[in-house]
């Protein structure tokens, strides 16, 4: 049997914790590893611990659920739990996979969990697909860039400079579009203008990385994720 997915509950209502904890306990595919009663507690826990799924209330003191999603640069798959529905549309901009209205009934909870595992299966299939090259337009012609040769990509207006081991190419593609073509396990955005090949990083500092004598800045919102991925 596969390892259960690690879950946390973030809600200021004890009654909501009681219901969700009971539902999670009935599903052997899930493991409840943390219960927080405000956004600060959640942020502290997420900084230090890997989590697969977060049940998050919207209306909480100090930091609301929506504010928490906006603040943390990366967060686990999230199912919102709330008595109000007016935030449903906005929530999907932050990768929320479902929206449970209180009181939460068990059949609806199970439907949300099925949706979560469906996204996990898609993720696994994507990870199993090996991507060796990316086709981009350079000087009006499409060419394949071998990913094991790519050092880093640099934003250049509506173009991207692709720095490879042998030379640099100016590709007619945006940085965001190019990022979607790259395997996440090998590449990471470290700044709004830079995406790097993790295995090509030679030196790291709190504010920059060095690749082939090039000093590249690390944006503040990417520092913790970069640190975690370099450690792995």
Protein Blocks (a to p, Z undefined) as FASTA:
>chain_A
ZZddddddddfbfklmmmmmmmmmmpmkbccfbdcfbfklmmmmmmmpccfbdcddfbdg
hiafklmmmmpmbdcddddddfbfklmmmmmmnopabdcdddddfklmmmmmmmmmmmmm
mmmmmmmpccfbdcddeehiacdddfklpmbdcdehjaccdddfkbccdddddfklmmmm
pcfklgccfbfkbccdfklpfbdcfkbcceehiacdddfklmmmmmmmmmZZ
